[in-house]
Amino acid sequence: MPSTTRIRTRRGSLARQLLILQLVVLFVLVAAGLTFAYLDSVRATEDRARDKVTAVAEAVADAPGVLAALSTSEPTRTLQPFAQSVRADTDVDFVTIMDKNGIRYTHPNPALIGQPFIGNIGEAQRGGKVVETYAGSLGPSERVVVPVRGAAGQVVALVSVGITVEMIDAELRERLWPLIGVAVAVLVVGGIGSYLVSARLRRQTRGIAPEELSNLFEYHEAVLHSVREGLLLVGGDGRVVLCNDGARALLGVDGDPVGRELSALDIPEDLVEVFTSGEERTDELHLTEARVLVVSTAPVRSRGKAMGTVVILRDHTELQALTGELTTVRGLAEALRSQAHEAANRLHTVVSLVEIGRPEQAVEFATEELALAQELTDRVVGAVAEPVLAALLLGKAAEASERGVEFTITPDTVMEDSDTGVPPRDLVTILGNLIDNGIDAAAGNAGGGGRPGVEVTVRSDAEELLLRVADTGPGVDDVEDVFRRGWSTKPEDGHGLGLALVGQAVRRHSGTIDVGRDEGAVFTVRLPLKTPQSPKEPTR
């Protein structure tokens, strides 16, 4: 994996890149917040200073002692101590009382008393108020100038109160340090939180770089949805974690099943049990409504922790149908071999009769055997218009004869139209498996008295096709389970699929199966002709 190593070395893992991004975003946010908080503090401090000097100036201007002192010959004697006291009590930098022309009566620096006030006083002289930042004798300051009114309301003097910018900055610095402390604390806590998130992400992504993770996802999606086999991942809680297109098609599931419980999907119960068992299974055959599936399951573990079960599904429907056809052909071949062997024996008999001078008996013997064989062939071909079904019946008749089972086609057998709407392959699956089971049951019950036999009826009309197979076997007791995969009366492994395939084919064509009992088991299949309906469970 050289390319992966280069990606990780050059740009780092996803967790590392996310940590750096989080730290950068956190730093930017904290810096922006600190900047806004600082600007807000500046504004608040300046507003507070203006409100303070305005309140102090108006209080001084309204003080009764000020107006009385102004009427004396030496106002400074009374006003200077008063102004200094107010300045000390209110924590302002200067309180200046002046006449209406701006000549100072008071000042923190006594040497400046009697000199003109440095600043704008025009609005105050007209009875208004001046609020400004101005560089006076004490340096830049936030100041206010208000008038002192006489008894008649006229302006008789002015009062100016101010706080230097240096003092405002000192107060601002005092308010700034807590903001810086909060910002540092936010950075530390946010950095620790980002690191913990990054560490968790690193464990979950295993240190994969974003480009590599993107490639893995793209390859995962491409492979997952392109393979024909079904791939299903079931969590420990029975919910679908992953499902590709092949699995949805094979299981006949509509929509995306991810996140849904298996029991809520339209899946046979035996498949749900297999998917959630947590056991390892290899190439088990299972049936759905329309398919034969080969199912393999294996438990999935990651870092010692059980993650669920991975299920691989393969479609075995076509192969199973071909296998059934091959079995039928093989049966026909065996029947032909048996007939060839029997014909050779009969030919030897005819030749021997001729050799010993009995030609009349030889002709009679040969004619009788040919008539019986031809009668059965003519009857089947004349009654059953579907050539594949007719060939199946002839082959099964030969197989039954070889196994010592009497094979009877009832007189009411008639199938005039070969275009039934049911594919010949499905007809072979249904009738072939039923006859095979009937022959096996009859041959296995041969010791019960009487000759073992199988009776077959094929009849069609305008509405339905009827297939009926009766045998002289022991009958069927487990009617409810007879069409379940794995059900069989034979102790050997490998059986139990034939009747399940019959049930599947019948359901696929909206037909019904009745399981009855006469001398032995009686299976009656009814298939509607060219009238598709919604699938339903076979009646039993």
C-alpha positions in Angstrom: 0.0 0.0 0.0 2.6 2.6 -1.0 0.1 5.2 -2.1 -1.8 5.0 1.2 1.4 5.6 3.1 2.2 8.7 1.0 -1.3 10.1 1.6 -1.1 9.7 5.3 2.4 11.2 5.5 1.6 14.1 3.3 -1.7 15.2 4.6 -2.3 13.2 7.7 -5.3 11.1 8.8 -8.9 12.3 8.7 -8.8 12.6 12.5 -5.7 14.8 12.5 -7.0 17.0 9.8 -10.3 17.4 11.6 -8.4 18.2 14.8 -6.5 21.0 13.1 -9.6 22.3 11.5 -11.5 22.3 14.8 -8.6 24.2 16.5 -8.4 26.8 13.7 -12.2 27.3 13.8 -12.1 27.5 17.6 -9.2 30.0 17.6 -11.0 32.2 15.0 -14.3 32.1 17.0 -12.6 32.9 20.3 -10.6 35.7 18.6 -13.7 37.1 17.0 -15.6 36.9 20.3 -12.8 38.5 22.2 -12.6 41.3 19.7 -16.3 42.0 19.8 -16.2 41.8 23.6 -13.3 44.3 23.7 -15.1 46.7 21.4 -18.2 46.4 23.4 -16.3 47.1 26.6 -14.7 50.2 25.0 -18.1 51.5 24.1 -19.6 50.6 27.5 -16.7 52.2 29.3 -16.9 55.4 27.3 -20.7 55.6 27.7 -20.3 55.0 31.4 -17.6 57.8 31.6 -19.9 60.3 29.7 -22.9 59.4 31.9 -20.8 59.8 35.1 -19.3 63.2 34.2 -22.7 64.5 33.0 -24.3 63.5 36.3 -21.5 65.1 38.3 -21.5 68.3 36.3 -25.3 68.7 36.5 -25.2 68.0 40.3 -22.5 70.7 40.8 -24.3 73.2 38.6 -27.5 72.6 40.7 -25.7 72.9 44.1 -27.1 76.0 46.0 -23.6 76.8 47.4 -22.2 77.3 43.8 -24.7 80.0 42.9 -24.1 81.7 46.3 -20.3 81.6 45.9 -20.6 83.1 42.4 -22.2 86.2 43.9 -19.2 86.9 46.2 -16.2 89.0 45.3 -13.8 85.9 45.4 -15.7 82.8 44.2 -12.5 80.8 44.1 -12.1 80.9 47.8 -15.3 78.9 48.3 -15.5 77.0 45.0 -12.0 75.5 44.8 -12.3 73.4 48.0 -15.8 72.4 46.9 -14.6 71.3 43.5 -11.7 69.4 44.9 -13.9 67.6 47.3 -16.4 66.7 44.6 -13.5 65.4 42.4 -12.2 63.2 45.1 -15.6 61.9 46.1 -16.8 61.1 42.6 -13.4 59.8 41.2 -13.3 62.2 38.3 -10.1 63.9 37.0 -11.3 67.5 37.1 -14.2 69.7 38.2 -13.8 73.1 36.7 -16.2 76.0 37.5 -15.9 79.1 35.3 -17.7 82.2 34.5 -19.9 82.4 31.5 -16.9 83.6 29.4 -14.8 80.6 30.3 -12.5 82.1 32.9 -11.7 79.3 35.5 -12.7 79.7 39.1 -11.4 76.2 40.0 -8.9 73.7 38.6 -6.9 70.6 39.9 -3.8 72.7 39.1 -4.3 76.0 41.1 -1.8 77.7 38.8 -4.4 77.5 36.0 -7.1 79.3 38.0 -8.0 82.5 36.3 -7.0 81.3 32.8 -9.4 80.6 30.0 -11.0 77.1 29.8 -9.5 75.0 26.9 -12.4 73.5 25.1 -15.8 74.2 23.4 -18.3 76.1 25.6 -20.5 77.8 23.0 -23.5 75.5 23.3 -23.3 75.6 27.1 -23.2 79.5 27.0 -26.5 79.3 25.1 -28.0 77.1 27.8 -27.3 73.8 26.2 -24.8 71.0 27.0 -21.4 70.1 25.4 -20.2 66.5 25.5 -16.9 65.8 23.8 -13.5 64.2 23.8 -11.0 67.0 24.0 -7.3 67.4 24.7 -7.1 70.0 27.5 -4.5 71.0 30.0 -4.6 67.5 31.6 -4.5 65.7 28.2 -7.2 64.0 26.2 -10.4 63.5 28.3 -14.1 62.7 28.1 -15.7 65.9 29.3 -19.0 67.7 29.6 -19.8 71.4 30.0 -23.2 72.5 31.5 -24.6 75.9 32.4 -25.2 77.3 35.9 -28.4 79.2 35.9 -29.4 82.2 38.1 -32.7 82.8 39.8 -34.2 84.1 36.6 -32.9 81.1 34.6 -30.1 83.1 32.9 -26.7 81.5 32.4 -24.4 83.0 35.1 -21.5 80.4 35.0 -20.4 77.1 33.5 -19.3 73.8 35.0 -17.0 71.3 33.3 -16.3 67.8 34.6 -14.0 65.3 32.9 -12.2 62.0 33.1 -9.0 61.6 31.2 -8.7 58.9 28.5 -5.8 57.4 30.4 -8.1 56.7 33.3 -10.7 55.2 30.9 -8.0 53.0 29.4 -6.9 51.9 32.8 -10.5 50.9 33.7 -10.8 49.2 30.3 -7.7 47.1 31.0 -9.2 46.0 34.3 -12.2 44.8 32.4 -10.1 43.2 29.6 -8.1 40.8 31.7 -11.2 38.7 32.7 -12.2 38.5 29.1 -8.7 37.3 28.1 -8.9 34.7 30.9 -12.3 33.5 29.7 -11.0 33.3 26.1 -8.0 31.2 27.2 -10.2 28.9 29.2 -12.5 28.4 26.2 -9.4 27.6 24.0 -8.1 25.1 26.5 -11.5 23.4 27.1 -12.3 23.5 23.3 -8.8 22.1 22.5 -9.1 19.2 24.9 -12.6 18.5 23.6 -11.4 18.6 20.0 -8.5 16.3 20.9 -10.8 13.7 22.5 -13.2 13.8 19.5 -10.2 13.4 17.2 -8.9 10.5 19.2 -12.3 8.7 19.1 -12.5 9.4 15.3 -9.0 8.1 14.9 -9.9 4.8 16.6 -13.1 4.5 14.5 -11.4 5.3 11.1 -8.2 3.5 12.0 -6.1 6.5 11.0 -7.3 6.6 7.4 -6.8 9.7 5.3 -9.8 11.4 3.7 -8.7 10.6 0.2 -8.2 6.9 1.1 -11.6 6.9 2.9 -13.2 8.4 -0.1 -11.6 5.8 -2.4 -12.7 3.0 -0.1 -16.2 4.2 -0.1 -16.3 4.5 -3.9 -14.8 1.0 -4.4 -17.2 -0.3 -1.7 -20.2 1.1 -3.5 -19.0 0.0 -7.0 -18.3 -3.6 -5.9 -21.3 -3.9 -3.6 -23.8 -3.0 -6.3 -22.1 -4.6 -9.3 -21.8 -8.2 -8.1 -24.6 -10.6 -9.0 -24.4 -12.5 -5.7 -26.5 -11.1 -2.8 -24.5 -9.7 0.1 -26.3 -9.0 3.4 -25.0 -7.9 6.7 -27.3 -8.5 9.7 -26.5 -6.8 13.0 -26.8 -8.6 16.4 -30.1 -6.9 16.9 -31.6 -8.6 13.8 -31.6 -5.4 11.8 -30.2 -5.1 8.3 -26.9 -3.2 8.3 -26.0 -3.6 4.6 -27.8 -5.0 1.6 -26.7 -4.8 -2.0 -28.9 -4.8 -5.1 -28.3 -8.5 -5.7 -29.7 -9.4 -2.2 -32.7 -7.2 -2.7 -33.5 -8.9 -6.0 -32.9 -12.4 -4.8 -35.0 -11.9 -1.7 -37.7 -9.9 -3.5 -37.4 -7.0 -1.1 -38.8 -3.6 -2.2 -37.0 -0.4 -1.2 -33.9 -0.1 0.9 -34.1 -2.5 3.9 -31.1 -1.1 5.7 -32.1 -0.3 9.3 -35.2 -2.5 9.2 -35.7 -5.7 11.2 -35.6 -8.9 9.2 -38.9 -10.0 10.7 -40.5 -6.9 9.2 -39.4 -7.9 5.6 -41.3 -10.4 3.4 -38.7 -13.1 3.9 -39.5 -16.8 4.8 -39.2 -17.6 8.5 -36.5 -20.2 7.9 -34.3 -17.7 6.2 -34.8 -15.2 9.0 -33.7 -17.9 11.5 -30.7 -18.7 9.4 -29.7 -15.0 9.0 -29.9 -14.3 12.8 -28.6 -17.6 14.2 -25.0 -16.4 14.3 -23.8 -19.9 13.1 -21.5 -20.5 10.2 -23.3 -22.3 7.3 -22.0 -23.3 3.9 -24.0 -23.6 0.7 -27.4 -24.5 2.2 -30.4 -24.6 -0.1 -33.4 -22.5 0.8 -36.6 -21.5 -1.0 -38.3 -18.2 -1.3 -41.6 -17.6 -3.1 -39.9 -17.6 -6.5 -36.3 -18.7 -6.1 -34.0 -21.5 -4.9 -31.1 -19.9 -3.1 -27.8 -21.2 -2.0 -27.1 -19.5 1.4 -23.8 -19.2 3.2 -23.4 -17.3 6.5 -20.5 -16.5 8.8 -20.3 -14.5 12.0 -18.4 -11.2 11.7 -16.1 -9.9 14.4 -14.0 -6.8 14.6 -11.4 -6.3 17.3 -12.9 -9.2 19.3 -16.4 -7.7 19.2 -19.3 -9.5 17.5 -20.6 -7.3 14.7 -23.4 -9.6 13.3 -23.6 -12.1 10.5 -22.6 -11.7 6.9 -24.8 -13.6 4.4 -23.9 -14.5 0.8 -26.8 -15.5 -1.5 -26.5 -17.2 -4.9 -29.4 -17.9 -7.2 -29.8 -21.6 -7.7 -33.1 -21.5 -9.4 -32.0 -22.0 -13.0 -29.4 -24.6 -12.0 -32.0 -26.5 -9.9 -34.4 -26.4 -12.9 -31.7 -27.8 -15.1 -30.8 -30.4 -12.5 -34.4 -31.5 -12.5 -34.5 -31.7 -16.2 -31.2 -33.6 -16.2 -32.7 -36.0 -13.6 -35.7 -36.5 -15.9 -33.5 -37.1 -18.9 -31.4 -39.5 -16.9 -34.5 -41.3 -15.8 -35.6 -41.6 -19.4 -32.1 -42.8 -20.4 -32.3 -45.5 -17.7 -35.8 -46.4 -18.8 -34.6 -46.7 -22.4 -31.6 -48.8 -21.2 -34.0 -51.0 -19.3 -36.3 -51.3 -22.3 -33.3 -52.0 -24.6 -32.3 -54.8 -22.2 -35.8 -56.1 -22.1 -36.2 -55.8 -25.8 -33.0 -57.8 -26.3 -34.4 -60.6 -24.1 -37.6 -60.6 -26.0 -35.8 -60.6 -29.3 -33.7 -63.6 -28.1 -37.0 -65.3 -27.2 -38.4 -64.7 -30.6 -35.3 -65.9 -32.4 -35.2 -69.0 -30.2 -38.9 -69.8 -30.9 -38.1 -69.5 -34.7 -35.0 -71.7 -34.3 -37.0 -74.5 -32.5 -39.6 -74.4 -35.3 -42.3 -72.4 -33.5 -42.7 -69.4 -35.9 -46.4 -68.9 -35.0 -45.7 -68.5 -31.3 -42.8 -66.2 -32.1 -45.0 -63.9 -34.2 -47.8 -63.9 -31.6 -45.3 -63.1 -28.8 -43.7 -60.2 -30.6 -47.0 -58.7 -31.8 -48.4 -58.8 -28.3 -45.5 -56.9 -26.8 -45.5 -54.3 -29.5 -49.2 -53.7 -29.2 -48.9 -53.0 -25.4 -46.1 -50.5 -25.9 -47.7 -48.8 -28.8 -51.1 -48.6 -27.0 -49.6 -46.7 -24.1 -47.7 -44.4 -26.4 -50.7 -43.7 -28.6 -52.9 -43.1 -25.6 -50.5 -40.6 -24.0 -49.7 -38.7 -27.1 -53.3 -38.6 -28.1 -54.5 -37.4 -24.8 -51.8 -34.9 -23.8 -51.1 -32.1 -26.3 -48.0 -30.8 -24.5 -45.1 -32.8 -25.9 -42.8 -32.3 -22.9 -45.5 -33.5 -20.6 -46.3 -36.5 -22.8 -42.6 -37.4 -22.9 -42.4 -37.1 -19.1 -45.3 -39.5 -18.7 -43.9 -42.1 -21.0 -40.5 -41.9 -19.3 -42.0 -42.2 -15.8 -44.1 -45.2 -17.1 -41.0 -46.9 -18.1 -39.2 -46.1 -14.8 -42.2 -47.3 -12.8 -42.3 -50.6 -14.8 -38.6 -51.1 -14.1 -39.1 -50.6 -10.4 -42.1 -53.0 -10.4 -44.7 -50.3 -9.9 -47.9 -50.3 -11.9 -48.2 -46.9 -13.7 -51.8 -46.0 -14.7 -53.0 -43.0 -16.6 -56.7 -42.5 -15.9 -59.2 -42.6 -18.8 -60.3 -39.0 -18.2 -56.8 -37.7 -18.9 -57.1 -35.1 -21.6 -55.1 -32.0 -22.4 -56.1 -30.6 -25.8 -54.3 -27.3 -25.7 -50.6 -27.1 -25.2 -50.7 -23.3 -24.7 -51.6 -23.3 -21.0 -49.6 -20.3 -20.0 -47.5 -22.5 -17.6 -43.9 -23.0 -18.9 -43.1 -26.7 -19.7 -40.2 -26.5 -17.2 -42.6 -25.8 -14.3 -44.9 -28.6 -15.5 -42.0 -31.0 -15.4 -41.0 -29.7 -11.9 -44.5 -30.2 -10.5 -45.7 -33.4 -12.2 -42.2 -35.0 -12.3 -41.6 -34.5 -8.5 -45.1 -35.7 -7.6 -44.7 -38.9 -9.7 -41.2 -39.5 -8.4 -42.5 -39.2 -4.8 -45.5 -41.5 -5.7 -43.2 -44.2 -7.2 -40.9 -44.0 -4.2 -43.8 -44.3 -1.8 -45.5 -47.1 -3.7 -42.3 -49.1 -4.1 -41.4 -48.6 -0.5 -44.8 -49.9 0.6 -44.7 -53.0 -1.7 -44.9 -55.4 1.3 -48.2 -54.0 2.4 -50.3 -56.3 0.2 -51.4 -55.8 -3.4 -49.3 -54.6 -6.3 -47.8 -51.1 -5.8 -49.1 -48.6 -8.2 -49.2 -44.9 -9.2 -52.3 -43.3 -10.8 -51.9 -40.1 -12.8 -54.6 -37.7 -14.2 -53.9 -34.7 -16.4 -56.9 -32.7 -17.3 -57.5 -29.2 -18.6 -60.4 -27.0 -19.5 -60.9 -23.3 -20.2 -60.2 -22.2 -16.6 -57.6 -24.5 -15.1 -55.1 -27.3 -15.5 -55.5 -30.2 -13.1 -52.6 -32.6 -12.2 -53.5 -35.5 -9.9 -51.1 -38.1 -8.6 -52.2 -41.0 -6.3 -50.1 -43.8 -5.0 -50.4 -46.9 -2.9 -47.9 -45.8 -0.4 -48.4 -45.2 3.4 -49.9 -41.8 2.9 -48.8 -38.4 4.3 -49.4 -37.5 8.0 -47.5 -34.2 8.2 -49.7 -32.3 5.8 -48.7 -28.9 7.3 -45.0 -29.5 6.7 -45.0 -31.6 3.5 -44.0 -28.6 1.3 -41.4 -27.3 3.7 -37.8 -27.6 2.6 -36.1 -30.6 4.2 -39.3 -32.6 4.8 -38.9 -36.1 3.6 -40.0 -39.6 4.5 -36.6 -40.9 3.4 -33.9 -41.2 6.1 -31.0 -40.4 3.7 -29.6 -36.9 3.4 -30.1 -35.0 0.2 -33.9 -35.3 0.1 -36.7 -33.0 1.0 -36.4 -30.4 -1.8 -38.7 -31.9 -4.5 -42.1 -31.1 -2.8 -40.7 -27.7 -1.7 -40.0 -27.0 -5.4 -43.5 -28.2 -6.3 -45.0 -25.8 -3.7 -42.9 -22.9 -5.0 -43.8 -23.5 -8.6 -47.5 -23.8 -7.8 -47.4 -20.5 -5.8 -45.6 -18.8 -8.6 -48.6 -19.6 -10.9 -51.2 -18.7 -8.2 -52.3 -22.3 -8.0 -53.4 -24.6 -5.2 -52.3 -28.0 -3.9 -54.6 -30.4 -2.0 -53.1 -33.3 -0.1 -55.6 -36.1 0.5 -55.7 -39.7 1.3 -57.2 -42.7 -0.5 -55.3 -45.9 -0.6 -52.2 -43.8 -0.2 -51.4 -40.2 -0.7 -53.3 -38.1 -3.3 -51.8 -34.8 -4.5 -54.1 -32.6 -6.5 -52.7 -29.5 -8.2 -54.9 -26.9 -9.8 -53.3 -24.2 -11.9 -55.4 -21.3 -13.4 -54.8 -20.9 -17.1 -53.7 -17.5 -18.4 -55.4 -15.6 -15.5 -52.5 -14.3 -13.3 -53.5 -13.6 -9.7 -51.7 -12.6 -6.6 -49.7 -15.4 -5.1 -51.3 -17.3 -2.2 -50.4 -20.1 0.1 -51.3 -23.6 -1.1 -54.3 -25.1 0.6 -53.7 -28.4 2.3 
